[in-house]
């Protein structure tokens, strides 16, 4: 199987998640009331990547989470690709507390994993939502949010959005791609945020909608305030990290969302450290 090749920003993302995972388990380990703490990776991949520049192996987030000083009490790894889950099974075969699922993470999370984490369970979880594109559904984020036991890291896939949906004129986008965007965001309001109506019409009487300036920044701000905070109810959502490619093109926002101020403070410090070093 060909492993995924990753660049510097993906490695930074892996480091950020690993640093916070270590802080998370250290805190949870000290809580007498806590009955367990789970690590959930909804797009786990094969557990290992290839560094694009050198061809070296790079541990993925599933393996990093197993290597921290205070391990989680349970691990849940999901991927839709059967070959990748088979590699994960091989890598983790000696780990008794790892469960691997092959299939759509939206179904597996909402039907099998998140229901085991109600508030009365006295468990807590860190959930990594790192989709390859617009493959995540808003209802899945909402299911995690309403538990009030689960913090999330979310890869907001700007590259897929800009390539397939957020054209200069929204009328030129495929309706199926627009619906994918709606499902990811759980709302059509992004259209009002990012586009203004033009006076021109096409042959069918549709009014052209032209993308506004600084659309990525506006989209990120809207998703943070209106979706994660207001709609999902996460109380603490720090400013996301914007990752760019070598030419300066936007790749993704890395969001963190929590119901606890402590998580926000720790992640803000981690984000700021990497912003100073790389941005």
RAVEN-V114640 format. One line per field, one symbol per residue. psi: psi as a letter, one per 30 degrees, with the letter a starting at -180 (. if undefined). A space follows every 50 residues. Layout:
psi=???
This chain:
psi=kklkklaeeeeeeeeeeeeeeeeeeeeeffjefkflkkkkjfifaffklk keefglkkkleeeeffflejllflkjkkkfjeeeeeeeeefgfgjfgkkk kjakeeeeeffeeefghleffhlllkkjjilfbhfkkefeeeeeefegfk lkkkjjieeeeeefeilekfffkkeeeeeeeeeefglgffeeefkkklfl lafggkkkjkklkheeeeeeeeeeeedeeeefgkfjjlklkjklafggkk elkjlkklfkeeeeeeeeeeeeefeeef.
